[in-house]
């Protein structure tokens, strides 16, 4: 019985001392002195956020919503929602006067790397709004906002490239 137990222990030791090609494997290895030492190795791990071109290359709607910054003072966010030509749409309800909100959003877009063109802007008597288009890498966006007093609706649409129909209708 003792010799059977010794044989089993020797077999387990031989299995435990075997090597593995798995870099995360923890294996017991015999040392030159006959004692067993344990070593652990692991492969380095790296992660990074996708670039604009990587997000676009990933396919239709692939993380395009991440290219749309949330305006300051947003009270509600609707979307993202898939739209025509592989685009995405988001809507924001913002607490703030329309012209000031859209002026600040333009600055925010530019700070986020968008090249922005003002298509329309104006207002009066407490209301108003603006429409911007922009590009960021190959992505194309339409950013429209308007409202009255201290409420502004901001509608945003982004496509992987300039669409044939850049309409960014209501959600």
C-alpha distance (Angstrom), angle and dihedral (degrees) to the residues before:
residue distance angle dihedral
X1 . . .
X2 3.80 . .
X3 3.80 91.4 .
X4 3.84 91.2 49.6
X5 3.83 90.1 51.7
X6 3.81 90.4 48.0
X7 3.81 91.0 49.6
X8 3.82 91.0 49.9
X9 3.82 91.2 48.3
X10 3.81 90.9 48.4
X11 3.82 90.1 50.2
X12 3.80 92.3 49.7
X13 3.78 90.7 48.1
X14 3.81 90.6 51.3
X15 3.82 91.3 51.0
X16 3.81 92.3 45.7
X17 3.79 91.5 49.9
X18 3.78 93.7 52.8
X19 3.79 117.5 110.7
X20 3.77 129.3 -119.8
X21 3.78 131.3 -154.8
X22 3.83 89.7 -141.9
X23 3.85 106.5 111.2
X24 3.82 91.0 -149.4
X25 3.80 92.4 51.6
X26 3.81 119.8 121.4
X27 3.82 107.8 -149.7
X28 3.75 134.5 176.8
X29 3.80 109.7 -126.9
X30 3.82 126.9 -169.4
X31 3.79 114.4 -120.5
X32 3.81 124.3 -142.3
X33 3.82 89.5 -101.7
X34 3.81 90.8 60.7
X35 3.81 96.1 -108.3
X36 3.77 121.2 118.8
X37 3.79 120.9 -114.5
X38 3.77 127.1 -171.6
X39 3.80 122.9 -137.8
X40 3.78 130.9 -173.7
X41 3.78 125.8 -160.7
X42 3.75 130.0 177.6
X43 3.76 135.0 -174.7
X44 3.80 116.9 -116.0
X45 3.79 115.0 -100.5
X46 3.77 123.8 -144.9
X47 3.78 130.8 178.0
X48 3.74 131.1 175.4
X49 3.77 138.0 175.1
X50 3.80 113.8 -98.4
X51 3.77 117.5 -102.8
X52 3.79 119.4 -124.0
X53 3.80 92.0 -98.1
X54 3.83 91.7 47.1
X55 3.81 91.4 50.6
X56 3.79 91.1 48.4
X57 3.81 93.2 44.7
X58 3.81 89.8 54.4
X59 3.81 90.2 75.6
X60 3.79 143.8 -97.2
X61 3.79 113.0 -9.3
X62 3.81 89.6 -6.6
X63 3.75 103.7 167.1
X64 3.80 92.9 -38.9
X65 3.80 86.9 135.4
X66 3.80 87.8 64.8
X67 3.80 87.9 63.5
X68 3.82 90.5 63.2
X69 3.80 111.6 85.6
X70 3.80 118.3 -146.6
X71 3.81 111.5 -116.4
X72 3.81 117.0 -119.0
X73 3.82 114.3 -95.6
X74 3.82 93.8 23.4
X75 3.79 110.1 168.6
X76 3.80 97.0 -176.7
X77 3.81 136.9 16.7
X78 3.80 123.3 -159.2
X79 3.78 120.0 -168.4
X80 2.90 154.5 -37.9
X81 3.77 92.7 -135.8
X82 3.80 127.6 174.5
X83 3.81 114.3 -113.7
X84 3.80 138.1 178.6
X85 3.79 122.5 -51.7
X86 3.84 92.6 22.8
X87 3.80 94.1 -64.4
X88 3.78 132.6 138.4
X89 3.79 131.3 -136.7
X90 3.81 131.7 -154.6
X91 3.79 130.0 -179.2
X92 3.80 126.4 -155.6
X93 3.79 129.2 -166.2
X94 3.79 105.0 -151.9
X95 3.80 130.8 -168.1
X96 3.79 103.9 -134.7
X97 3.79 143.2 80.8
X98 3.82 110.1 -71.2
X99 3.82 100.6 -121.3
X100 3.80 94.3 43.4
X101 3.81 91.5 44.8
X102 3.80 92.8 51.6
X103 3.81 93.2 43.9
X104 3.81 89.1 53.0
X105 3.83 91.3 45.6
X106 3.82 90.4 53.4
X107 3.81 89.7 54.1
X108 3.83 89.6 47.0
X109 3.82 92.0 50.7
X110 3.80 91.6 49.7
X111 3.80 90.5 47.7
X112 3.81 87.9 52.7
X113 3.81 91.5 56.3
X114 3.80 101.5 -94.3
X115 3.84 118.8 139.9
X116 3.83 98.3 -139.3
X117 3.82 130.2 -157.3
X118 3.83 120.1 -168.4
X119 3.82 107.9 -132.3
X120 3.80 96.8 174.3
X121 3.78 137.2 -6.6
X122 3.77 134.0 166.8
X123 3.75 149.2 104.7
X124 3.74 148.1 156.5
X125 3.81 143.2 -170.4
X126 3.82 91.1 45.9
X127 3.81 96.5 -51.3
X128 3.75 137.2 86.7
X129 3.75 144.6 108.9
X130 3.76 148.2 -169.0
X131 3.79 142.9 -124.8
X132 3.78 121.8 -145.2
X133 3.77 132.6 -179.0
X134 3.75 123.0 -160.6
X135 3.75 148.8 170.9
X136 3.77 130.1 -139.5
X137 3.77 111.1 -179.3
X138 3.80 103.8 -44.6
X139 3.82 92.9 -27.8
X140 3.80 118.8 107.9
X141 3.81 124.3 -155.5
X142 3.80 140.7 -171.7
X143 3.80 117.0 -157.3
X144 3.81 116.8 -172.8
X145 3.78 126.9 174.4
X146 3.74 138.3 167.6
X147 3.76 144.7 144.4
X148 3.77 146.4 128.2
X149 3.80 136.2 -82.8
X150 3.84 107.5 -22.2
X151 3.80 99.9 -16.1
X152 3.80 124.7 88.0
X153 3.80 128.4 178.5
X154 3.80 112.6 -152.3
X155 3.81 118.7 -166.7
X156 3.80 118.1 -169.6
X157 3.79 132.2 -174.7
X158 3.79 128.4 -178.8
X159 3.80 129.4 -173.2
X160 3.81 130.7 -172.6
X161 3.84 87.7 -116.1
X162 3.81 135.1 0.8
X163 3.82 106.1 -62.4
X164 3.78 125.8 -136.6
X165 3.81 87.1 -123.8
X166 3.84 111.3 36.6
X167 3.83 93.9 -177.4
X168 3.79 111.1 142.3
X169 3.79 100.0 -167.2
X170 3.78 126.3 -178.7
X171 3.79 120.1 -70.9
